[in-house]
Amino acid sequence: MAQLLRVQNFSVSSDGIGAREDQSFESPFGLDPGPMFEWAGATASWHLRTEPGGSRGLDDYFIRDFSCNIGAEIMGRNKFGPQRGAWEDHEWQGWWGDEPPFHTPVFVLTHHERPSFTLSDTTFHFVNGEPAAVLEQARVAAQGKDVRLGGGVSIIREFLDADLVDTMHVVVSPVRYGTGLKLWESPDELRDRFHLEVVPSASGVVHHLFWRK
């Protein structure tokens, strides 16, 4: 079976925005992401949950599916951290502390490479290449499992434009940001290449499931 490139649990606003360009250490998304991620935090399986409870419905299913058959991840530099240009601080190792939630090799796309490092069971590799070449590296590292395309918005658009994405799960939250980095103007833009099912959730979000035609 072919190794799939999958976008999973990627959250955007109702106007298609996933972040703004003015990201910083204090504001990793450049906006208040809380309304986009309330659906995830309310589930029983949310990895940061410290108290019992949480929903066990459709939203929880997608949270539990996040790591299923994933052997590697590709992400953009903006998802890794707020530094821009040449790396000036190698001591800072990402947003996630000593236990990143990926548990696989992670390939960070950047024009400024730096040595790989490992935190717990996640190894970060910093690569500069075309999407197809980076995907091939990730597939080798995934050892037969699928590869997750983690984002952000610009990276997903880049791999969509290269026609490399096989499946995509996008969660549209009922909030509008007005300006920012847009995944789309409308999900219908992708219907020429993908089948699409739209599934509302009781939490108020709408799950958009794409798979290649």
Secondary structure, 3 states (H helix, E strand, C coil): CCCCEEEEEEEEECCCEEECCCCCCCCCCCCCCHHHHHHHHCECCCCCCCCCCCECCHHHHHHHCCCCCEEEEEEEHHHHCCCCCCCCCCCCCCCCCCCCCCCCEEEEECCCCCCCEEECCEEEEEECCCHHHHHHHHHHHHCCCEEEEEECHHHHHHHHHCCCCCEEEEEEECCCCCCCEECCCCHHHHCCCEEEEEEECCCCCEEEEEEEC
